[in-house]
Amino acid sequence: MKNTNLIYRLSFLAVILLISSFYKVQAQTAPIKEKSVTYVSDGVQFNCFLAYNDQVKGKRPAILVIPEWWGLNDYTRMRARKLAELGYVAMAVDVFGEGKTAANPQEAQSFTGPFYKDPALGKKRLEAAEAKLKEFALTDPSNVAAIGYCFGGYVVLNTAKSGSDLKGVVSFHGGLGGVKPSKKLLKSKILVCHGAIDQFVTKEDVETFKHEMDSIGASYTFKQYENATHAFTNPESTANGKKFNLPIAYNAAADAASWNDMKLFFSQLFEINK
């Protein structure tokens, strides 16, 4: 009996080791590839992050990811990876240049201030990133879009309103101000994913944005998520809210719902079944 139990335990241990070894191999051979992408524009070096699924063949739609006011950090890279898992080429953009990231709201405000003062700066930075992304062999240059979070949402919306050739943009809890949309300039389709209790974007801001878009017959969709604050998609928002005394928090339900809304938006935008 003792020998039988020993054999059983050894067999069980062997199976566990085999399973563990299998998952390690799977992790090492995952199809998502990552690359650092560096370029210079107007004398500033930008250090971006590219992700794509190595098992998808041929050219495919590409997505730019514009970060929150913290800059290109692990959260932004995670979003690029998730887009790559959907089959897109995704590039998280170092919008501030030199790989700068903010450690606190004061630094973040100093980084983003010039973009709020002059929305054209965001458009210029985004278009430089778009040009670089189009150089990648797997990018379908006729199918490029952008998503942005908080500050990044403000950037992608203003880039679209100012006449970008991006096929579409998605704003997650982004600012709605900036330039007024022009019927002659606006070509991109737009999805706005907004938290219903966002204290940084007022109800008046929402109504003004909708009125301006409706007045020019813009193609846009405005989604609002219950009990969602500003920065609702970032799992670190609750901790950051407490640390810096900011009215932000993570909302898992709104995060999942907005991501699914984005996936549907892109599947229709690119006329593919994702």
C-alpha positions in Angstrom: 0.0 0.0 0.0 2.8 2.4 0.9 4.6 1.7 -2.4 1.3 2.3 -4.2 0.8 5.7 -2.5 4.4 6.6 -3.3 3.9 5.8 -6.9 0.6 7.7 -7.0 2.3 10.8 -5.5 5.2 10.6 -7.8 2.9 10.3 -10.8 0.8 13.2 -9.6 4.0 15.3 -9.2 5.1 14.4 -12.7 1.8 15.5 -14.2 2.0 18.9 -12.3 5.5 19.4 -13.6 4.4 18.5 -17.1 1.5 21.0 -17.0 3.8 23.7 -15.5 6.4 23.1 -18.3 3.7 23.2 -20.9 2.4 26.6 -19.8 5.9 28.0 -19.7 6.5 26.9 -23.3 3.2 28.4 -24.3 4.1 31.7 -22.7 7.5 31.7 -24.4 5.9 31.0 -27.8 3.0 33.4 -27.6 2.2 35.0 -30.9 2.2 38.6 -29.7 5.4 40.3 -30.7 6.6 43.6 -29.2 9.0 46.2 -30.6 10.4 49.5 -29.5 9.8 52.2 -32.2 11.9 55.3 -32.1 11.7 58.4 -34.4 12.5 62.1 -34.4 10.0 64.8 -35.2 10.7 68.6 -34.8 13.9 67.8 -33.0 12.2 65.6 -30.4 12.8 61.9 -30.0 9.7 59.7 -29.4 10.0 56.2 -28.0 6.9 54.2 -28.8 5.8 50.6 -28.2 4.5 48.4 -31.0 2.6 45.1 -30.6 1.2 42.7 -33.1 0.0 39.1 -33.5 2.7 37.2 -35.3 0.2 34.5 -36.4 -2.0 36.9 -38.4 -0.9 37.0 -42.0 -0.7 40.0 -44.3 -1.5 43.6 -43.7 -4.1 44.5 -41.2 -5.8 47.6 -39.6 -3.6 49.6 -37.2 -4.4 51.4 -34.0 -2.6 54.2 -32.3 -3.0 54.3 -28.5 -2.7 57.7 -26.8 -2.1 57.5 -23.0 -3.5 59.2 -20.0 -1.8 62.3 -18.7 0.7 59.9 -16.9 2.4 59.2 -20.3 3.3 55.9 -22.0 3.4 53.5 -19.0 2.5 49.8 -18.4 -1.2 50.5 -18.6 -0.9 51.9 -22.1 1.3 49.0 -23.2 -1.3 46.6 -21.9 -3.9 48.2 -24.1 -1.7 47.9 -27.1 -1.2 44.2 -26.4 -4.9 43.6 -26.0 -5.5 45.3 -29.4 -2.7 43.0 -30.9 -4.6 40.0 -29.5 -7.6 41.1 -31.6 -5.4 41.0 -34.7 -4.6 44.7 -35.1 -1.2 46.3 -35.2 -1.1 48.6 -32.2 1.3 51.4 -31.3 1.3 53.0 -27.9 2.5 56.6 -28.5 5.1 58.5 -26.5 3.2 61.7 -27.0 5.3 63.8 -24.6 8.6 62.7 -26.2 11.8 61.4 -24.7 9.8 58.6 -22.9 8.7 61.1 -20.2 6.1 59.8 -17.7 4.6 61.7 -14.8 5.0 60.5 -11.1 2.2 62.8 -9.8 -0.6 65.1 -11.0 1.7 68.2 -10.9 4.1 66.7 -13.4 1.2 65.4 -15.5 -0.3 68.9 -15.6 3.1 70.4 -16.7 3.3 67.8 -19.5 -0.2 68.1 -20.8 -0.6 71.9 -20.3 0.9 72.8 -23.8 -1.6 70.4 -25.5 -4.6 71.9 -23.8 -3.3 75.4 -24.6 -2.8 74.5 -28.3 -4.8 71.4 -29.5 -2.9 71.6 -32.8 0.2 70.3 -30.9 -1.6 67.0 -30.2 -2.7 66.7 -33.8 0.9 67.2 -35.0 2.3 64.6 -32.6 -0.4 62.1 -33.5 0.1 62.5 -37.2 3.9 62.0 -36.8 3.1 58.8 -34.9 0.6 57.8 -37.7 3.2 58.3 -40.4 5.7 56.1 -38.5 3.1 53.4 -37.9 2.3 53.3 -41.7 5.9 52.5 -42.4 5.5 49.1 -40.6 5.2 46.3 -43.2 2.1 44.8 -41.6 0.1 48.1 -41.5 -2.8 48.6 -43.9 -2.3 52.3 -44.5 -5.9 52.8 -45.5 -7.2 51.4 -42.2 -5.6 53.4 -39.4 -7.5 54.5 -36.2 -6.7 55.8 -32.8 -7.9 55.4 -29.2 -7.1 57.6 -26.3 -7.6 57.6 -22.5 -8.4 60.7 -20.5 -5.9 63.3 -21.9 -5.4 60.9 -24.8 -9.1 60.9 -25.5 -9.0 64.7 -25.7 -6.1 64.4 -28.2 -7.8 61.9 -30.5 -11.1 63.8 -30.5 -9.4 67.1 -31.3 -7.2 65.5 -34.0 -10.4 64.2 -35.6 -12.2 67.4 -35.3 -9.3 69.3 -36.9 -9.2 67.3 -40.1 -7.2 64.1 -39.5 -7.3 61.3 -42.1 -7.7 58.7 -39.4 -10.6 56.4 -40.3 -12.0 56.5 -36.8 -11.1 57.5 -33.2 -12.3 56.2 -29.8 -12.2 58.4 -26.6 -12.3 56.6 -23.2 -13.2 59.1 -20.4 -11.6 61.9 -22.5 -12.0 65.6 -22.4 -14.6 66.9 -24.8 -13.4 70.5 -25.2 -10.9 72.1 -27.6 -11.5 73.0 -31.2 -15.0 73.1 -32.6 -15.8 70.4 -35.2 -15.9 71.5 -38.9 -18.1 69.8 -41.4 -15.5 70.4 -44.0 -12.6 69.0 -42.0 -14.1 66.1 -39.9 -13.7 62.8 -41.8 -13.2 60.3 -39.0 -16.0 58.4 -37.4 -16.1 58.8 -33.6 -16.9 56.7 -30.5 -17.0 58.4 -27.1 -17.0 56.2 -24.0 -17.9 58.4 -21.1 -18.5 57.8 -17.4 -21.9 59.0 -16.2 -20.4 60.5 -12.9 -17.2 61.9 -14.4 -16.4 65.0 -12.3 -13.8 66.3 -14.8 -16.3 66.4 -17.7 -19.5 68.2 -16.8 -23.0 67.6 -18.1 -22.7 70.9 -19.8 -19.5 69.8 -21.5 -21.4 66.7 -22.8 -24.4 68.7 -24.1 -22.1 71.2 -25.8 -20.1 68.4 -27.5 -23.2 66.7 -28.7 -24.7 69.9 -30.0 -21.6 70.8 -31.9 -21.4 67.4 -33.4 -25.1 67.3 -34.3 -24.9 70.7 -35.9 -22.5 69.5 -38.6 -24.1 66.1 -39.0 -21.0 64.3 -37.6 -20.9 60.5 -37.6 -20.4 59.8 -33.9 -21.7 57.5 -31.1 -21.8 58.6 -27.5 -21.9 55.9 -24.9 -22.4 56.6 -21.2 -21.7 54.1 -18.4 -23.6 54.1 -15.1 -21.6 54.7 -11.9 -18.4 55.3 -13.9 -16.1 58.1 -12.9 -13.2 59.6 -14.8 -10.4 57.1 -15.6 -12.8 54.2 -15.1 -10.9 51.8 -17.4 -7.6 51.8 -15.5 -7.3 49.3 -12.7 -4.9 51.6 -10.9 -7.3 54.5 -10.8 -8.8 53.6 -7.4 -5.4 53.6 -5.8 -4.3 56.8 -7.6 -7.5 58.5 -6.6 -6.8 57.8 -2.9 -3.1 58.6 -3.2 -3.6 62.0 -4.9 -7.1 62.8 -3.7 -8.7 62.7 -7.1 -12.3 61.7 -7.9 -11.3 58.7 -10.1 -11.9 55.0 -9.6 -11.8 51.8 -11.6 -15.1 50.3 -12.8 -14.8 46.8 -14.1 -18.3 46.6 -15.6 -17.8 49.9 -17.5 -14.3 48.9 -18.5 -15.6 45.7 -20.1 -18.6 47.3 -21.7 -16.6 50.1 -23.2 -14.0 47.7 -24.6 -16.7 45.7 -26.2 -18.3 48.8 -27.7 -14.8 49.7 -29.1 -14.5 46.2 -30.6 -17.9 46.6 -32.3 -17.1 50.1 -33.5 -13.8 48.8 -35.1 -15.4 45.7 -36.7 -17.9 48.0 -38.4 -15.3 50.7 -39.2 -13.0 48.2 -40.9 -15.8 46.0 -42.2 -14.4 42.9 -40.6 -15.7 40.4 -38.1 -13.7 40.7 -34.9 
